[in-house]
Amino acid sequence: MATVARTLPWYLNRHKVASALRSTWRLLFLPKEQQKRFFDSFDVFSMEWEARLADNPGDFRETSRKVADWYSVVNLLCSIGQIEKMYIPPRLEAGKSVHHNQLLYERMLAEDLRVGPGDTVLELGCGRGRVAYHVHSLTGAGLVGYNVDESQVRSAKDFARQRRADSLCQFHVRDLNDVPYPLQDGSIAGVYEIGAICYSTDLSRLFKDVHRVLRPGGRVSLLDICMHDQYDPANPEHVRLLSKTKPLVGLLRALHWHDYQRAFHESGLKVVKNENPSIDGLMVPMIEYLNRYFVLAERVTKVGTRLRLLPAHLSKLLTRFNEEGEAFVAFDRGRLGTIAQYIVAEKPH
C-alpha cells in the first residue's frame, strides 16, 4: 500500500477549520423552509421508496429533489468534523483517522484508473470537489464532476478556483440518472464514483452510457454499497437494521453483487477487481468513532439550546442525522453488507 504524508488533525488544518466555521454559520441561520425539506427528505431512504423505484426506474425527478434536500444539510453537518468529503473510506490502515484512510483510498483509486496528464476523468456524485481535486493532483488528469446538489457544486467550483485548478477541474449540476451524458463517445479516460451508484434508478442504463463515453481500455471505479449473502430479507432483524442504516448513510438502493454483475454484463464492461479492502472486511472502528463525535456534538448543541445560546433547530438537525448510529454498527459488524465494496471494471479494447 502506498503511503501518504502525515496528516494534521482536522482542528489544526486551517482550511478545514475555515470550512467548519462557514458550515456552522450556515447551519445557525438555516432557513425554515430548508429545514422542513431536510426532515421531509428522509422518506426517500425507506424500503417502501426503494420498492417504488424498482417498479418505475425512469421516474427519478422527485427522488433527485429529495436526495438534494438531504445533502444540502448533511454536507454542512459533515464538514464540521472529519468527513468534509462526505464518505467513510475503507479501513486501510488501523489506528489512523478517517481523513488519512480517505487519502490512502484515493491514491489506490487513482492508480487503478491508470490515467495521466491530457486525460479526462468523470466523477459521478462529485460532492464538494475535494476528491476530484486530489485525483487531479495525483494524476495530472482533468476532471469533470456531476452532482445533483447545487450548493455542493458551488463549493467544488470555489475550491478548484482557489487552487487555480478550475480550468482542469470542472463541475456541473446534473443527476447521474440523467443519461445520456453530454460527452462524446470514447472521450473519457476513466470514471469513478464514491457512494453515488446507490442513487441509480437503472444501473444497466447508466453503465451502458459509461461504456459509451469511456475510451477502449478505460476503467470505471466504484466504492459503494454491496449487500452480502448473510443478509436475509426474510429475517425481521436484518430488515430492521437495514431500514435504520439507510437514512443514516443516505442509502437509496441496497444493491447486491448480482445487481452489479447483471448491469456490467448488459453494458459490456468487464470486472477486473471486486473486493472489500477494509481490514478484516469491517469498518466498525471508524463508524464508532464518527458516531461518538456526532453524538458529542449533539449533546453540546442541546446544552447550548437550553442556555439559549444556540437556535433549537440546530440540535434537532443533529438528532435526526444521528439517529440509528448503533444500527449501522450492528449492520457492519454482522457482515450484512458494506458501504465500501470496491469494484473496478474496464471497457475492452
HELIX and SHEET records of a PDB file:
HELIX    1   1 TRP A   10  LEU A   12  5                                   3    
HELIX    2   2 ARG A   14  LEU A   28  1                                  15    
HELIX    3   3 LYS A   32  ASP A   40  1                                   9    
HELIX    4   4 SER A   41  PHE A   45  5                                   5    
HELIX    5   5 MET A   47  ASP A   55  1                                   9    
HELIX    6   6 ARG A   61  SER A   79  1                                  19    
HELIX    7   7 VAL A   98  LEU A  113  1                                  16    
HELIX    8   8 ARG A  130  THR A  139  1                                  10    
HELIX    9   9 GLU A  150  GLN A  162  1                                  13    
HELIX   10  10 ILE A  197  TYR A  199  5                                   3    
HELIX   11  11 LEU A  203  VAL A  213  1                                  11    
HELIX   12  12 PRO A  236  VAL A  249  1                                  14    
HELIX   13  13 TRP A  257  SER A  267  1                                  11    
HELIX   14  14 ILE A  279  GLY A  281  5                                   3    
HELIX   15  15 VAL A  284  ARG A  306  1                                  23    
HELIX   16  16 ALA A  312  ASN A  322  1                                  11    
HELIX   17  17 GLY A  325  ARG A  333  1                                   9    
SHEET    1   A 7 CYS A 169  VAL A 173  0                                        
SHEET    2   A 7 GLY A 142  ASN A 147  1                                        
SHEET    3   A 7 THR A 120  LEU A 124  1                                        
SHEET    4   A 7 ILE A 188  ILE A 194  1                                        
SHEET    5   A 7 LEU A 214  MET A 227  1                                        
SHEET    6   A 7 GLY A 337  GLU A 346 -1                                        
SHEET    7   A 7 LYS A 270  GLU A 275 -1                                        
END                                                                             
